[in-house]
Amino acid sequence: MKKIDWENLPFGYLRTDYNVRCYYRNGKWGEIEVTTDETLNIHMAATCLHYGQEAFEGMKAYRCPDGKIRLFRPEENAKRLQSTCRGIMMPEVPTDLFIEMVKKVVRLNQEFVPTYESGATLYIRPLLIGTGAQVGVKPTNEYLFVIFGTPVGPYFKGGFASNPYAIMRQFDRAAPLGTGTYKVGGNYAASLRANHLAHEKGYASEFYLDCKEKKYVDECGAANFFGIKNDTYITPKSTSILPSITNKSLMQIAEDLGMKVECRPVPEEELATFEEAGACGTAAVISPISRLDDLDEGKSYDFGEKPGPWSTKLYETLRGIQYGTIEDKHGWTMEV
């Protein structure tokens, strides 16, 4: 194993030994290629650069106490990427090809999968881009699918701890019938300024309301939102929220633990009734929210300075399944 200070890793990029690639040309996917090159050589008129034909996924490989390395629901990442491909007119990456490439990049870089005790993981980034030259606004006929990995520490420095979030009414993450349900770079570019301003004001992240009426809860920056009250797990439903694999898993775990689950529109005023609240996603798993400040309206919603009992139980259960210390009765994990 590489001599790396696993316990003090940032959530950033660290070079690993290999990445894997596959090109789409002449209407079909080619052979999987392995390379040590960190750079991409693409045409200056590539559609990924001009018209946003770009999609990505985020997932992790976990080194478990039994010594095995496991993936968590990689077929769900493949399905979500396929949905994005349909949305922005790119060729779909077959699930078998997706999983084969993910496994290959983990095996080639297994020395970079952090130790179990460190709490760090190998973050995996599948990326699909349009590489063919195109000046007219239309899809190209050449694409590159590349997957790389990098060891990362916790997304938030404090780990599983409660943080304040800021409702940013003056910004939208994505249009109601636009690309919000797809994992494309443009949605994240649209969030950068709001995220920067939130950090300047001392918040962990920005928080969005719906972009049509500013009446309903949307997303927490780059993560889904959930609220808990009366032993019920509640998460917003809208046409601009990215479907989170973590959130989907937490909803199932909540049912397993005897909670009720509701996925529906959540009006902002309902925030005052939640006993616990959090953001959830691959990077942080669950980031409990201590309070939500509506900066424009001068309102604040308090959920407690420490993670609540349900959030803690959900977090520990999902982490246990990912690391193989809790029974995986839904068949979510895959050994590499």
FIVO-68341 format. One record per atom (N, C-alpha, C): x, y, z. Coordinates in steps of 0.001 Angstrom, whole numbers, plus 500000, padded with zeros to 6 digits. Example, Ala and Ser with C-alpha at 12.3 -4.5 7.8 and 13.67 -1.06 7.14 Angstrom:
REM FIVO-68341
513190494310507800512300495500507800513200496700507800512850497750507080513670498940507140512900500030507870
//
This chain:
REM FIVO-68341
500832498805500000500000500000500000500869501248500000500408502280499305501173503520499198501360504173500568502483504837500743502761505538501996502130506925501938500880506979502332500113508220502315499505508416503694499424509669504137498798509985505420497280509934505227496717508719505297495297508530504998494395509353505900494774509514507149493882510156508112493796511668507941494702512248507168494674513707506972494484514082505504493852513196504750493599513476503339492552514566503179492759515513502277491689516458501954490714515809500973489595516466500715488716516004499648489167516733498391490212516183497771490814516831496617491378515788495671492214516232494752492773515319493757494187514906494123494444513612494112495775513062494321496025512069493196497117512220492504497394511360491361497496509898491767496864509041490973497005507597491141497750507051489916497925505746489843498782505184488795498124505115487412496823504782487391496193504525486093494784505109486016494352505375484783492940505620484510492562504784483297491271504564483106490809503728482003489901504536481076489949504198479773489222504981478775488575504072477739487524504596477125486875503877476041486271504912475089486517504753473797486040505713472802484802505185472072483917506108471762482740505800470941482950506417469566483087505562468573483300506021467193482544505090466245482089505661465136481398504871464100480223504091464666479534504711465623478314504120466150478484503002467156479701502807467691479888501733468671481035502059469625480993501397470775482060501545471758483232500644471396484452501155471617485658500402471309486134499573472487487428499255472470488033498460473540488429499362474713488472498776475894488914499513477084490425499709477014490863500934477247492282501264477226492732501676478622493950501318478971494543501692480254495697502635479991495768503730480761496831504705480549497288505307481872498511505829481855499029506573483008498910508076482784498456508471481605498370509886481239497188510552481943497427511668482602496361512394483293495645513392482380496136513591481182495575514625480311494755514015479182493871514855478621493054514463477474493424515353476295493607514738475145493913515488473936492637515559473092491946516708473138490683516821472420490698518028471485489845517979470495489751519037469488489204520322470116489681521464469644489230522740470210487751523015469918487174522287468945485756522461468626484907521326469196485444520585470145484715519468470753483418519971471394482359519195471257481052519634471762481000519730473287481891519032473987481911519163475448482327520564475867483153521205475047483655522535475373482682523640474984481911523423473937481061524488473410479586524334473758479097523101473779477668522908473948477298522033475141478256521845476038477950521171477295477634519698477191478110519027476138477913517584476080478936516922477003478589516907478246479493516425479301478646515895480447478969514723480927478260514130482055479250513384482931478935513283484214479847512565485104479067511885486217479763511034486948479209510365488108480196510471489260479720510202490454480585510184491623480277508947492448481283508174492777481090506956493563482365506657494342482328505641495202483482505350496046483768503852496098485035503544496363485458502180496677485907502175498138485453501170498886485687501111500324486563499913500674487640500165501425488438499048501956487816498654503286487360497433503377486549496996504506487384496249505556486848496108506773487601495436507837487984494003507500487214493337506617487545491959506248488617491901505161489159493084504795490230493141503816489760493271502379488468493116502142487935493234500792487664494684500410487657494942499111487293496262498598485917496146497967485014497037498357483642496969497880483215498275497196482339498122496212481644499242495581480223499265496123479579500427496020478213500563496511477269500915495363476426499987494989475373500167493992475872500773492667476935500235492079477468500838490846476480500798489685475576499823489697474589499755488615473651500959488646473449501544489834472617502745489933473327503948489313474639504029489477475399505095488817475329504934487307475405503689486846475303503431485404473950503868484875472880503550485601471532503942485183471375505458485146471926506130486147471793507588486175472573508230485039473763507692484751474533508206483617473767507984482314473140506837482178472358506553480973471202507538480833470564507889481942469492508880481911470018510234481451471195510610481968471811511863481543472131511829480057472658510702479592472983510560478168471753510784477297470639510220477701469411510417476936468986511877476959469221512532478096468795513918478243469585514904477406470874514635477190471689515594476417472277514964475158471602513915474684471889513338473369473313512807473213473710511941474149474987511245474042474721509745474017475621508948473440475414507495473430475482506940474851474568506056475177474542505485476521475705504507476717476309504578477884477350503616478253476653502381478821476804501214478201476148500007478713476565499705480154475633499185480928475913498907482340477100497967482510477188496936481698478305495986481805479646496666481563479693497539480564480933498268480263481272499210481406480275499910481913480474500839483029481086500120484227480477499009484641480949498290485829482324497668485593482547497139484401483855496560484091484958497614484216484690498817483719485698499876483782485898500378485206484831500464485975484959500870487377485814499857488137485509498597487981486290497553488668487757497586488244487986497783486958489360497796486453490163498944487051489566500136487124490316501282487651490597501107489140489690500433489862489929500173491288491036499137491466490973498066490685492004497027490798493381497562490441493451498368489392494742498928488968495316499888490005494431500507490793494871501502491784494555501064493209494526499743493453494111499278494770495047499718495890496287500035495540497212500531496550496825501925497046495906502565496337495455503899496718494116503870497454493581502679497694492346502594498469492723502709499944492294503774500625492733504011502006492340502893502967493024502848504082492739501850505106491357502096505715490765501041506237489439501145506848489449502114508031490475502029508849490530502827510073490606504332509802491091504702508619491305506122508327490005506881508070488958506173507668487717506847507317487746507467505929488874507321505222489004507839503860488587506770502860488388507161501619487936506240500582488623506568499259488445505682498288488882505977496925487675506531496176487720507804495845486636508428495085486826508097493615485745507701492951485800507295491554484987508266490718485593508770489650484930509754488807484811509253487364483662508690486981483393508403485572483019509703484850483572509908483669483353511146482912483118510815481439482046511346480884481725511137479475481657512487478782482420512657477696482461513943477005482331513764475491481723514766474847481684514801473396483007515328472876483700514536472060485035514920471594485075515313470122484021515006469383484013515329467962483878516824467719484529517309466661484470518731466321483103519073465740482494520130466273481161520516465824480969522016466062480626522754465013480371524185465170478875524458465270478065523690464543476621523810464673476156523239465993475026523757466489474500523293467774473748521981467567474467520888467677473880519557467565474871518546468124474394517335468427475299516324468988476393515946467997477506515505468548478597515032467698478482513513467528479454512903466873479417511449466675480614510739467291481408511477468088482546510867468769482542511275470242482789510283471094482737510528472539483855509757473232484213510237474407485222509576475232484649509343476623484742508103477088484355507757478450485621507405479218485892508153480271487108507949481051486740507823482523487449506958483247487238506818484686488581506905485396488647507791486391489843507859487227489426507784488693490391507518489544490144507459490974491142508314491724490732508773492894491644509539493742491248509330495201492198509052496093491837508890497506491423510225498115490352510198498903489837511436499498489499511221500965489609512306501714489158512311503089487705512750503154487198513092504339485804513524504481485525514795503663484312514896503118483925516055502318483931517319503166483413517206504411483477518304505368484544517966506402485361518949506764486484518708507665486050518114508998484877518496509459484415517997510752483804516623510698483724516034509487483131514717509358481638514755509604481141513759510340479702513683510624479371514651511757479136515893511388478834516945512356477849517912511722477075518589512554476051519506512053476669520829511609476141521369510511476628522621509953475461523505509526475662524831509543474608525738509078474627525886507562473448526043506966473296526262505530472531527565505305472746528172504144472106529449503833471173529316502636469898529700502812468960529736501693469305530935500820469580530676499542470008531726498615468898531950497580467980532848497865466835533082496986467221533708495648468350534403495613468716535127494390469394534238493354469531532937493664470185532027492731469301530809492462469424530271491242468790529012490863469879528029490476469701526768490855470661525733490473470377525218489071469095525033488763468707524515487453467245524858487192466873524940485922465502525254485547464585524058485825463279524310486059462349523226486399462312522084485379462374522393484102462356521352483076463654521361482273464741521791482929466047521842482278466873520612482585468109520816483006469030519695483221469222519338484696468324519832485562468491519574486991468495518111487367467766517290486614467697515859486939468858515074486337469741515767485591470902515124484978472180515585485675473162514698485733474423515057486399475385515605485350475217516884485053476045517569484065476781518735484726477928519065484167478770520096484761478109521457484839477226521771483885476583523081483876475807523389485135475180522363485728474446522589486979475382523017488101476586522463488093477540522791489149478194524151488896478396524476487628478907525811487301477928526873487785476632526582487633475607527537488054475561527705489569476147526762490305476108526828491772477365527442492386478394527669491592479688528073492152479628529415492883478950530400492282478914531731492907478115531697494210476987531020494190476176530923495403476943530196496501477648529136496127478438528384497096479548529243497688480199530030496828481274530915497290480747531952498284479602532547497961479025533556498850478589532946500174478057531724500124477653531044501355478865530796502254479968530345501653481187530112502422481721531417503019481663532491502249482115533791502758481337534222504000480084533826504067479226534196505193479299533187506336480149532163506183480361531213507261479479529985507240478822529735506110477948528573505993478666527411505303478226526200505609478829525018504990478494524947503518477282525386503150476866525311501759475642526183501538475323526379500274474108527097499906472927526135499859471728526690499870470497525898499879469511526566498927468913525769498040468050526331497000466570526036497232465752527036496930464312526836496825463978526627495356462740526221495080462375525987493685462520527286492886462910527149491635463233528345490852462026528947490136460864528368490309459668528923489679458921529878490605458689529441491844457905530250492783458669530648494044459814530008494305460575530235495550459714529931496775458927528865496666458055528467497763458381527085498314459094526289497511459325524902497892460815524593497995461143523629498854462532523206499048463002522465497796464242522754497370464813522075496206466000521217496660467216521721496522468408520950496901469318521756497821470244521041498455471286521672499273472569521689498463472802522726497719474037522771496952474159521548496068475185520748496305475432519557495487474886518293496144473824518426496933473286517264497650471772517365497769471119516216497972469679516191498239469405516587499682468175517021499938467749517410501287466778516366501844466839516160503146465802515383503820465502516037505167464259515894505592463846516350506910463171515209507640463218515237508966462633514167509773461710514758510827460502514222510888459570514576511951458586513425512145458170513241513374457192512199513695457608510833513126458880510501513271459426509227512783459192509034511287459210510140510538458997510109509089460157510779508369460672510105507372461755510624506523461089511293505325461318512595505168460658513377504120461712514007503221461580513818501926462537514405500979461766515040499827462239516164499308461490516893498281461394516147496952460313516418496246460116515904494895459893517084493967460678517150492878460490518217491910461118517803490585460933518621489573461484518314488249462875518902488047463498519396489114464835519970488967465859519379489927465462518346490673466360517733491648467057516517491040468377516424491233469126515261490772468788514053491638468372512939491029468091511736491825469366511223492498469368511217493810470552510804494569470475509329494923471546508597494620471617507184494963471699507022496478472397507945497126472465507923498590471090508146499191470358509137498681469016509421499189468079508235498965468159507643497785467347506460497479467634505338498476468905505160498808469299504118499761468821504455501169468936505724501545468494506137502881466989505956503047466228506182501982464778505977502060464456504522502346465184503601501707464968502176501954465386501799503376466530502338503815467005502046505171466024502594506207465480503786505938464498504367506856463301503435507017462821502874505899461713501917505975462128500674506756463362500213506509463863499039507227463884499269508736464141500512509122464242500852510542462885501197511156461828501078510361460486501314510888459957502715510705460653503538509933460190504892509675459203504909508507458391505922508460457598506201507269458464507020506314458194506937505028458967507673504033458018508417503107458312509696502886457512510511501980458430511262501030458160511150499726458861511933498709457811512792498033457828514095498313456760514990497880457248516435497918456491517362497312456868518770497440456878519192498913457906519950499299458052520396500684458049521928500704456965522557501151456932524021501223457924524537502257458467525725502003459494526247502913459004526331504346457750526723504555457258526889505928457260525578506708457279524440506006457311523155506699458658522908507369459693523633506938461007523478507561460939523706509067460038524578509493459915524896510920459407523718511737458848522711511070458265521574511788459210520371511891460347520426511199461257519283511210462069519225512502462209518023513040463026517810514236464499517656513870464774517081512671466130516909512158466119517235510668467266517598510150467390517856508717468822517572508290468980517253507007470331516966506532470439517030505029471677517070504565472007516953503151472616515575502955472337514941501824472879513603501615473379513440500187474468512695500052475076512443498758476287511546498916476894511173497799478031510254497834479194510808498644479489512091498456480687512668499070480634512644500594479541513140501168479446513268502624478582512194503260477865511407502485476863510440502945475702511226503556475843511651504811474879512563505422475641513708506067475221514931505775475735516104506464474564516727507219474456516483508534473342517054509286473360518589509234472182519166509185472052520623509133471682521130510515472489522034511066472192522601512388471102523664512294471197524497511247470139525489511028470172525948509579469041526427509128468895526995507796468513528450507940469328529342507405469040530769507484468536531279506150467321531842506145466770532477504954467225533932504983468341534202504323469008535502504462468154536660503954467390536432502884466580537519502324465332537802503151464767536779503746463531536939504515463790537144506006465042536973506429465384537174507834464828536094508755464633534894508212464107533786509016465191532733509230465019531949510298465983530891510586465245529657511091465698528491510641465107527224511060466180526420511782465930526086513042466935525444513894466640523960514043467682523120513815467521521676513930468460521058514969469142521891515745470020521377516785471482521402516387472342521627517352473774521750517089474475520418516904473801519331517281474393518004517126473486517136516250474070516167515545473241515271514722472155514603515551470934514542515007469817513937515720469895512423515722469056511756516537469121510299516680468809509542515389467815509992514617467500509295513384468593509486512335469093510721512214470175510978511254471390510131511574471712510025512861472857509229513291472658507756512955471459507245513231471178505835512955471227505548511453470669506440510659470687506270509201472118506290508674472906507235509171474301507364508749475097506111509103474967505667510340475738504506510794475318503235510057474035503120509739473560501932509032474070501904507598473966503031506907474439503067505523475941502843505455476683503494506328478134503292506366478477501836506682477731501228507584477984499837507935477771498906506755476732499181505950476487498372504762477617498564503752478031499808503557479092500100502597480406499428502982480682499340504271481939498753504736481816497282505114480656496686504892480496495264505139480394494863506590480111495814507489479990495487508909478532495301509330477609495643508437476178495425508657475646494627507469474738493708507741474217492829506695473672493627505511474101493235504336473656493874503089472486493068502530471311493230503140470187492367502761469540492763501442469915493916500900469360494336499620470325494070498454471504493510498757472467493211497688473036494438497026473323495452497822473784496731497279475288496774496983476082496004497726477526496118497574478063495093496576479200495430495990479824494562494987481317494487495288481825493279495460483251493115495719484045493318494439485204493934494581486052494199493418487065493072493287
//
